[in-house]
């Protein structure tokens, strides 16, 4: 299967996750074969571009691939901050405030 077809299959699969079962299109798309040599780079690259296209469809913001990586990094960073904040709230000796964590780290240096 060619790279364009892979992107279409990935985009369809991502989009189908938000569709009602009767409106899903995945059965219309083909199967992506894993290369015999085990090189997943083209498949992961196609998945990245399908995800970028999906982001553009959802947000209307058509960024270049490098900018899209920045979008993903910001999302991961925000998620990590939320995870750390939630973990800090369960500890008795932590305020859970990110600026406090930074100040504490600077004092130790």
Backbone bond lengths (Angstrom), bond angles and torsions (degrees), N, CA, C in turn:
res aa  C-N    CA-C-N  psi(-1)  N-CA   C-N-CA  omega(-1)  CA-C   N-CA-C  phi
1 X - - - 1.452 - - 1.530 107.90 -
2 X 1.326 116.12 143.24 1.468 118.47 -176.66 1.530 111.75 -84.96
3 X 1.306 115.31 169.06 1.466 122.04 -173.50 1.526 111.66 -65.03
4 X 1.326 118.63 -37.18 1.471 120.95 178.45 1.530 109.45 -63.88
5 X 1.318 116.49 -43.23 1.464 120.11 178.71 1.524 110.68 -61.86
6 X 1.333 117.66 -40.12 1.471 120.61 177.27 1.518 110.80 -58.63
7 X 1.328 116.40 -45.99 1.472 120.23 -179.47 1.519 110.91 -61.82
8 X 1.327 116.62 -40.95 1.466 120.34 179.57 1.525 110.25 -64.24
9 X 1.317 117.02 -41.96 1.478 120.60 179.28 1.527 110.33 -63.35
10 X 1.335 116.96 -46.84 1.465 119.98 178.70 1.525 111.12 -61.46
11 X 1.327 117.14 -45.62 1.463 120.83 -179.53 1.524 110.30 -61.86
12 X 1.319 116.78 -40.68 1.466 120.70 177.86 1.519 110.54 -62.59
13 X 1.329 116.51 -44.02 1.469 120.51 -179.63 1.524 111.17 -63.83
14 X 1.319 116.88 -42.87 1.469 120.18 178.81 1.520 109.76 -63.97
15 X 1.318 116.71 -46.13 1.470 120.96 -179.01 1.523 111.58 -64.83
16 X 1.338 116.68 -38.53 1.462 120.42 -179.74 1.522 112.50 -60.71
17 X 1.304 117.56 -27.84 1.468 120.26 179.93 1.524 111.39 -61.53
18 X 1.333 117.36 -19.67 1.462 121.90 -178.33 1.524 112.56 -107.67
19 X 1.312 116.90 6.77 1.468 120.98 -179.08 1.518 110.20 -105.17
20 X 1.340 114.64 153.55 1.458 119.37 171.32 1.515 108.40 -64.09
21 X 1.324 116.23 152.50 1.458 120.97 -174.26 1.530 112.61 -54.59
22 X 1.305 117.49 -40.37 1.468 120.28 -177.78 1.535 112.92 -73.40
23 X 1.334 116.98 -13.93 1.470 121.03 -179.31 1.529 113.10 -101.10
24 X 1.308 117.89 1.51 1.471 120.81 -176.60 1.521 111.12 -71.94
25 X 1.319 115.15 148.38 1.459 121.92 -175.64 1.519 113.86 -112.86
26 X 1.312 119.16 -2.86 1.460 121.01 -171.49 1.519 113.20 -57.42
27 X 1.317 117.13 -34.17 1.462 118.73 179.63 1.526 111.64 -63.23
28 X 1.324 117.57 -19.39 1.458 121.47 178.71 1.526 111.69 -82.30
29 X 1.317 117.54 -15.03 1.465 121.70 -177.91 1.524 109.88 -95.46
30 X 1.295 115.91 156.70 1.458 121.18 -179.55 1.512 112.36 -81.19
31 X 1.315 114.92 -175.60 1.461 122.53 179.22 1.519 108.54 -100.59
32 X 1.320 116.07 140.79 1.459 120.98 176.37 1.524 107.68 -90.51
33 X 1.312 115.08 126.35 1.465 119.89 179.64 1.520 109.98 -90.81
34 X 1.319 115.45 137.80 1.465 120.90 174.65 1.526 106.98 -79.02
35 X 1.324 117.46 129.34 1.467 119.43 -179.07 1.529 111.59 -59.03
36 X 1.308 115.20 144.91 1.462 120.16 -178.76 1.519 112.00 -62.86
37 X 1.343 116.75 -29.33 1.466 119.16 -179.41 1.527 112.24 -80.25
38 X 1.347 116.92 -3.33 1.454 121.27 177.21 1.521 114.58 79.56
39 X 1.326 117.96 4.16 1.468 121.49 -179.97 1.528 109.63 -75.48
40 X 1.307 116.26 105.48 1.464 121.59 -177.92 1.522 112.88 -90.83
41 X 1.324 118.41 -0.71 1.461 121.25 -176.70 1.520 112.90 -55.18
42 X 1.338 120.17 -49.41 1.463 118.75 179.90 1.530 112.54 -62.46
43 X 1.324 116.87 -37.35 1.461 120.52 -179.49 1.530 110.38 -66.59
44 X 1.316 117.00 -45.58 1.468 120.27 179.25 1.528 111.23 -66.03
45 X 1.321 116.54 -35.90 1.461 120.23 177.38 1.527 110.06 -65.29
46 X 1.324 116.68 -43.35 1.462 120.06 177.37 1.523 111.31 -62.71
47 X 1.325 117.38 -39.12 1.459 121.56 177.10 1.527 110.49 -62.75
48 X 1.324 116.70 -42.43 1.468 121.20 177.38 1.532 110.44 -57.57
49 X 1.339 117.17 -49.05 1.461 120.04 -178.23 1.529 111.95 -67.09
50 X 1.332 117.47 -35.13 1.465 119.82 175.60 1.526 109.97 -64.04
51 X 1.316 116.93 -41.24 1.462 121.35 178.81 1.530 110.48 -65.21
52 X 1.326 116.90 -38.39 1.460 121.40 177.21 1.538 110.18 -63.42
53 X 1.335 116.48 -43.51 1.470 120.24 177.88 1.521 109.94 -62.17
54 X 1.333 116.68 -42.87 1.468 120.81 178.77 1.527 110.18 -61.22
55 X 1.317 117.12 -42.72 1.469 121.32 177.44 1.531 110.18 -58.25
56 X 1.327 116.55 -43.38 1.465 120.97 179.62 1.526 110.40 -63.47
57 X 1.329 117.35 -42.47 1.464 120.98 178.91 1.526 111.52 -62.76
58 X 1.321 116.54 -40.33 1.466 120.27 -176.70 1.526 112.63 -77.09
59 X 1.323 116.60 -39.76 1.463 119.97 -172.74 1.526 113.33 -99.67
60 X 1.325 117.12 -22.11 1.457 120.50 -174.27 1.518 112.15 77.87
61 X 1.314 117.04 1.99 1.460 122.98 -177.67 1.526 109.26 -98.95
62 X 1.334 116.63 103.53 1.467 121.00 -177.65 1.523 109.65 -92.86
63 X 1.311 115.99 93.72 1.472 121.77 -179.18 1.515 109.29 -99.23
64 X 1.334 115.89 158.84 1.462 118.72 176.10 1.532 108.83 -75.06
65 X 1.333 117.83 166.68 1.472 120.53 -175.56 1.527 114.34 -56.09
66 X 1.319 117.49 -38.73 1.468 119.60 179.79 1.529 110.70 -67.20
67 X 1.327 116.77 -41.74 1.472 120.00 176.66 1.524 110.61 -63.64
68 X 1.340 116.91 -36.31 1.456 120.43 178.92 1.533 110.64 -64.32
69 X 1.321 116.84 -38.42 1.467 119.75 174.78 1.527 109.51 -59.53
70 X 1.337 116.69 -38.98 1.461 120.40 176.19 1.519 111.78 -62.08
71 X 1.323 116.89 -40.84 1.471 121.17 177.11 1.525 109.25 -60.27
72 X 1.326 116.33 -46.92 1.465 120.16 179.94 1.521 111.46 -62.61
73 X 1.326 116.39 -41.15 1.474 119.88 179.75 1.530 110.89 -63.35
74 X 1.332 117.03 -41.64 1.475 119.46 177.51 1.522 110.84 -62.21
75 X 1.338 116.90 -41.32 1.461 119.93 178.94 1.528 111.34 -63.33
76 X 1.319 116.71 -43.26 1.463 120.55 179.01 1.526 110.01 -65.44
77 X 1.328 117.16 -42.47 1.462 120.99 179.74 1.530 110.24 -61.29
78 X 1.342 117.12 -46.08 1.463 120.38 178.30 1.522 110.85 -60.93
79 X 1.335 116.57 -41.90 1.452 120.61 179.84 1.522 110.95 -63.43
80 X 1.335 116.93 -41.46 1.462 120.71 178.71 1.523 111.14 -65.41
81 X 1.321 116.35 -39.21 1.468 119.10 176.73 1.518 110.72 -62.16
82 X 1.338 116.49 -41.94 1.464 120.28 178.34 1.521 110.85 -64.07
83 X 1.348 116.72 -43.58 1.464 120.25 178.79 1.518 110.82 -61.93
84 X 1.335 116.75 -44.66 1.458 120.58 179.76 1.516 111.49 -65.61
85 X 1.326 116.39 -37.59 1.451 120.43 179.14 1.527 110.46 -65.70
86 X 1.326 117.12 -43.18 1.457 121.03 178.55 1.523 110.92 -64.69
87 X 1.328 116.83 -39.41 1.467 120.28 178.69 1.519 110.53 -66.80
88 X 1.332 116.71 -38.00 1.460 120.66 -179.60 1.523 111.20 -67.15
89 X 1.321 116.92 -34.42 1.461 120.27 -179.75 1.521 111.93 -65.13
90 X 1.325 116.71 -24.75 1.466 119.21 -179.88 1.521 112.31 -84.90
91 X 1.326 117.03 -13.84 1.456 120.63 177.96 1.525 109.72 -87.46
92 X 1.304 117.40 140.14 1.462 121.29 -177.26 1.519 112.87 -70.04
93 X 1.324 118.07 -32.18 1.454 120.44 -171.82 1.527 113.45 -101.18
94 X 1.317 118.95 18.94 1.459 120.58 -177.85 1.517 110.03 -125.43
95 X 1.344 115.50 139.07 1.453 119.77 178.87 1.518 111.46 -81.91
96 X 1.346 118.03 -20.78 1.454 121.18 -179.03 1.516 112.90 80.50
97 X 1.309 118.38 3.38 1.458 122.90 -178.82 1.525 109.15 -86.94
98 X 1.339 117.35 125.41 1.458 121.30 -176.92 1.526 111.58 -61.41
99 X 1.323 118.27 -39.56 1.464 119.66 179.92 1.523 111.03 -65.19
100 X 1.333 117.39 -33.22 1.465 120.41 175.38 1.524 110.75 -65.34
101 X 1.334 116.47 -39.04 1.468 119.45 178.63 1.516 110.32 -63.54
102 X 1.338 117.14 -40.27 1.461 120.24 178.48 1.519 110.88 -65.05
103 X 1.341 117.02 -45.14 1.457 120.70 -179.57 1.520 110.94 -62.31
104 X 1.347 116.15 -41.78 1.459 119.29 178.93 1.513 111.23 -61.69
105 X 1.336 117.07 -41.01 1.453 120.91 -179.67 1.526 111.53 -66.73
106 X 1.332 117.30 -34.63 1.456 120.39 -179.34 1.511 110.90 -70.49
107 X 1.341 116.94 -34.50 1.462 119.97 -179.64 1.520 111.00 -67.27
108 X 1.340 116.10 -33.77 1.464 120.23 -178.91 1.514 112.01 -72.43
109 X 1.332 117.72 -23.73 1.475 120.94 -174.04 1.497 111.63 -73.69
